[in-house]
Amino acid sequence: MFPDKLKSYRLNEEEWRIHMSPINFLFLTAWPVVNMRFRCKSNGQDNPSDVHLDITKVLELKMMKWELQWLGQVMKPSHFTLGVQGALYPDRGGRHTRLKGRLEMKISFVLPSVLAFVPEDVKRSVANAILTDLVDSMKHKVIESLVADYNRFKNERKTHN
C-alpha cells in the first residue's frame, strides 16, 4: 500500500515510516516522508464521529510526523504544516460489502522568497495542479494496493481451506 515499499518500514506496533512519491513544483523536487499511525478499532468503540456505531471494524489512520527531503535550505518554505487523518471501514448493504473511507488532508505553506518573482496566479494554479495530482495519485495507488492486498488475501484463504 506504500509508494516506495523498499524504503517504507514499520516503526512499532501502530506506526509506519512511509516514503511517498516525489512532489515537483516548477524546478523543485521534494520527497515527502511521513510517519503514519494505523489503529484497528472494533465493536464500534471509539469510532470516528462520522462512522456509525454499528460499524464493527474501523482502520483509523493519522499522520504523526512528516518531513520534506532533498529541498535545499534556500528553497525550503518558511512555514509548512501538513495534517492527514482518515478511516477505512466495511459498509454492509444486504448481501454486499463495500469498502468505504475518508481522508482529510490539511496543507498550509508560505513559499520561499526566492519564488517572489513568480506571479501570484501562476503560483496558485501550479499549487492547485500539484495538490490535485498528488491527491489523485494517492487515491489511485491506495485503490490499486487495496485490490492487490484483497486478491492476495483471497488466494491465501483458498490455499488454507
C-alpha positions as a printed NumPy array, in Angstrom:
array([[  0.   ,   0.   ,   0.   ],
       [  3.048,   2.261,   0.307],
       [  4.515,   4.04 ,  -2.762],
       [  8.147,   3.107,  -2.049],
       [  7.943,  -0.301,  -0.384],
       [ 11.725,  -0.735,  -0.219],
       [ 12.208,   2.392,   1.93 ],
       [  8.999,   2.157,   3.978],
       [  9.193,   0.247,   7.235],
       [  7.393,  -0.428,  10.491],
       [  8.443,   1.697,  13.477],
       [  6.328,  -0.047,  16.127],
       [  3.005,  -1.861,  16.598],
       [  0.947,   1.015,  15.161],
       [  3.31 ,   3.257,  13.178],
       [  4.984,   3.057,   9.781],
       [  7.567,   5.368,   8.201],
       [  6.435,   5.845,   4.604],
       [  8.422,   7.352,   1.74 ],
       [  5.884,   8.971,  -0.57 ],
       [  6.134,   9.705,  -4.296],
       [  8.1  ,  12.868,  -5.149],
       [  6.37 ,  16.232,  -5.48 ],
       [  7.524,  18.507,  -8.307],
       [  6.985,  22.27 ,  -8.265],
       [  8.477,  24.365, -11.049],
       [ 12.17 ,  23.372, -10.884],
       [ 11.968,  21.842,  -7.385],
       [ 11.543,  18.241,  -6.305],
       [ 10.818,  17.137,  -2.759],
       [ 10.307,  13.668,  -1.334],
       [  7.762,  13.619,   1.488],
       [  8.39 ,  11.133,   4.284],
       [  5.606,  10.563,   6.798],
       [  5.106,   8.56 ,   9.966],
       [  1.558,   7.166,   9.875],
       [ -0.26 ,   5.564,  12.78 ],
       [ -2.732,   2.797,  11.896],
       [ -5.171,   1.623,  14.557],
       [ -7.793,  -1.061,  14.195],
       [-10.866,  -0.294,  16.263],
       [-13.547,  -2.903,  16.8  ],
       [-17.034,  -3.306,  18.267],
       [-17.926,   0.314,  17.457],
       [-15.838,   1.573,  20.359],
       [-14.311,   4.999,  19.765],
       [-15.373,   5.127,  16.102],
       [-14.633,   8.441,  14.405],
       [-17.614,  10.801,  14.681],
       [-18.71 ,  10.301,  11.067],
       [-18.68 ,   6.47 ,  11.255],
       [-21.854,   4.8  ,  12.531],
       [-21.615,   2.855,  15.786],
       [-22.96 ,  -0.28 ,  14.065],
       [-19.727,  -0.474,  12.022],
       [-17.759,  -3.058,  13.987],
       [-14.283,  -2.671,  12.461],
       [-12.551,   0.564,  11.519],
       [ -8.97 ,   1.128,  10.42 ],
       [ -8.088,   4.611,  11.614],
       [ -5.053,   6.404,  10.238],
       [ -3.3  ,   9.545,  11.351],
       [ -0.082,  11.2  ,  10.293],
       [  2.137,  11.678,  13.328],
       [  5.225,  13.283,  11.789],
       [  6.431,  14.406,   8.367],
       [  9.427,  15.865,   6.571],
       [ 10.339,  17.016,   3.074],
       [ 13.662,  15.563,   1.952],
       [ 16.085,  16.993,  -0.617],
       [ 14.92 ,  20.604,  -0.614],
       [ 17.867,  22.96 ,  -0.335],
       [ 17.765,  25.37 ,   2.629],
       [ 17.174,  28.32 ,   0.26 ],
       [ 14.133,  26.629,  -1.24 ],
       [ 12.517,  25.326,   1.947],
       [  9.248,  27.097,   2.759],
       [  9.486,  29.273,   5.866],
       [  6.208,  27.804,   7.077],
       [  4.785,  24.403,   6.124],
       [  2.214,  22.361,   8.013],
       [  0.624,  19.134,   6.924],
       [ -2.097,  17.148,   8.651],
       [ -3.605,  13.862,   7.463],
       [ -6.161,  11.641,   9.137],
       [ -8.836,   9.256,   7.98 ],
       [-10.624,   5.956,   8.344],
       [-11.32 ,   2.852,   6.27 ],
       [-14.236,   0.528,   7.084],
       [-16.653,  -2.026,   5.588],
       [-20.095,  -0.789,   4.6  ],
       [-22.501,  -3.705,   4.547],
       [-25.641,  -3.369,   2.464],
       [-27.67 ,  -6.564,   2.173],
       [-25.509,  -9.331,   0.754],
       [-22.77 ,  -6.991,  -0.454],
       [-19.998,  -5.251,   1.401],
       [-18.18 ,  -2.187,   0.085],
       [-15.032,  -0.682,   1.46 ],
       [-15.637,   2.949,   2.415],
       [-13.21 ,   5.5  ,   3.597],
       [-12.431,   9.115,   4.106],
       [ -9.213,  11.044,   4.161],
       [ -8.784,  14.588,   5.405],
       [ -5.662,  16.466,   4.414],
       [ -4.76 ,  19.984,   5.556],
       [ -1.83 ,  21.801,   3.988],
       [ -0.566,  25.267,   4.761],
       [  2.646,  26.821,   3.488],
       [  4.443,  30.049,   2.656],
       [  6.655,  29.877,  -0.403],
       [ 10.327,  30.853,  -0.071],
       [ 11.246,  34.417,  -1.008],
       [ 13.245,  33.08 ,  -3.984],
       [  9.89 ,  32.482,  -5.734],
       [  8.652,  36.048,  -5.186],
       [  9.175,  36.832,  -8.893],
       [  6.55 ,  34.263,  -9.939],
       [  3.115,  35.903, -10.414],
       [  0.538,  35.014,  -7.748],
       [ -1.974,  33.49 , -10.189],
       [  0.745,  31.252, -11.669],
       [  1.808,  30.058,  -8.183],
       [ -1.823,  29.389,  -7.248],
       [ -2.528,  27.466, -10.483],
       [  0.623,  25.387, -10.158],
       [ -0.037,  24.662,  -6.462],
       [ -3.633,  23.593,  -7.215],
       [ -2.444,  21.366, -10.066],
       [  0.23 ,  19.769,  -7.864],
       [ -2.172,  19.141,  -4.98 ],
       [ -4.868,  17.763,  -7.287],
       [ -2.329,  15.475,  -8.949],
       [ -0.985,  14.387,  -5.558],
       [ -4.44 ,  13.522,  -4.214],
       [ -5.445,  11.7  ,  -7.419],
       [ -2.184,   9.764,  -7.405],
       [ -2.597,   8.815,  -3.731],
       [ -6.198,   7.715,  -4.322],
       [ -5.241,   5.62 ,  -7.349],
       [ -2.339,   3.96 ,  -5.517],
       [ -4.44 ,   3.2  ,  -2.438],
       [ -7.225,   1.644,  -4.525],
       [ -4.712,  -0.345,  -6.573],
       [ -2.957,  -1.566,  -3.414],
       [ -6.209,  -2.468,  -1.669],
       [ -7.314,  -4.567,  -4.638],
       [ -3.906,  -6.315,  -4.749],
       [ -3.982,  -6.911,  -0.98 ],
       [ -7.525,  -8.279,  -1.176],
       [ -6.606, -10.623,  -4.049],
       [ -3.587, -11.857,  -2.089],
       [ -5.819, -12.39 ,   0.981],
       [ -8.384, -14.27 ,  -1.138],
       [ -5.714, -16.548,  -2.635],
       [ -4.195, -17.25 ,   0.8  ],
       [ -7.628, -18.153,   2.116],
       [ -8.185, -20.604,  -0.765],
       [ -4.871, -22.387,  -0.1  ],
       [ -5.547, -22.66 ,   3.667],
       [ -9.087, -24.072,   3.288]])
